[in-house]
Amino acid sequence: MNISITFKNIPSSDAVKSHLEKKLSKLDKMLDSPAEAQIVLSEEKLRSIAEINMTSDKLKINAKSDAEENNMYLAIDSLAEKIKTQISKFKDKQKRHLAGDKQSIKDEVLDLTESE
């Protein structure tokens, strides 16, 4: 996964970068093809905000997560959960679509053989 991280209103931190890369590497295993991710980490008043734009072969994910009391790690964790649910929903839709087409063809063949 190709990751680009942008920090707004906060200093860059190696610990935050490594935590983010660790979370995204787990999600990269769920994808079929390589992905590119643009991540923006920012702080506004008492909130930490994490945003991501991820593109893969057929999948585009946009997600935003925020956490109170300037806890960037919590914002990154909730962002990873949101991405995980979006990827699993996409995969389920693909499976249902492919299985639905194959199933309907099998049903038509069975109906033709029963009517004869």
C-alpha positions, -999 to +999 in steps of 0.1 A: +000+000+000+013+034-010+006+058+020+010+096+021+005+113+055-002+150+059-001+167+093-021+199+098-018+220+130+003+193+147+039+183+146+048+151+128+054+122+150+071+089+142+050+071+168+018+082+151+031+073+117+041+038+128+007+033+145-011+044+114+010+022+091+005-008+114-033-003+112-033+001+074-011-029+068-037-051+084-063-036+061-041-040+031-043-078+035-081-076+029-077-059-005-071-079-037-050-053-054-025-026-043-040+006-029-030+042-025-040+061+006-039+098+013-043+105+050-047+139+067-042+141+104-053+174+121-063+190+153-090+216+159-096+230+194-101+199+215-106+173+187-083+151+167-094+144+132-082+117+108-093+116+072-085+091+045-090+088+007-081+053-004-083+041-040-078+006-052-087-012-084-125-010-081-128+004-047-128+041-035-131+048+002-135+082+018-138+082+056-134+107+084-131+101+121-126+123+151-118+119+188-122+142+217-095+155+240-067+154+213-064+117+212-050+110+177-045+073+184-082+069+192-091+087+160-068+065+139-083+033+155-119+044+148-109+053+112-094+018+107-127+003+119-147+024+095-124+014+066-126-023+076-164-022+075-165-005+041-141-030+026-161-060+040-194-045+027-178-041-007-165-076-007-200-089+003-216-070-025-192-085-050-198-120-037-236-116-038-235-101-073-213-129-086-232-156-067-265-142-078-257-144-115-244-179-112-274-190-091-299-176-115-283-194-144-285-227-125-321-221-116-330-215-153-313-247-164-331-267-136-365-252-146-359-261-183-350-297-175-380-302-151-405-289-177-393-313-203 
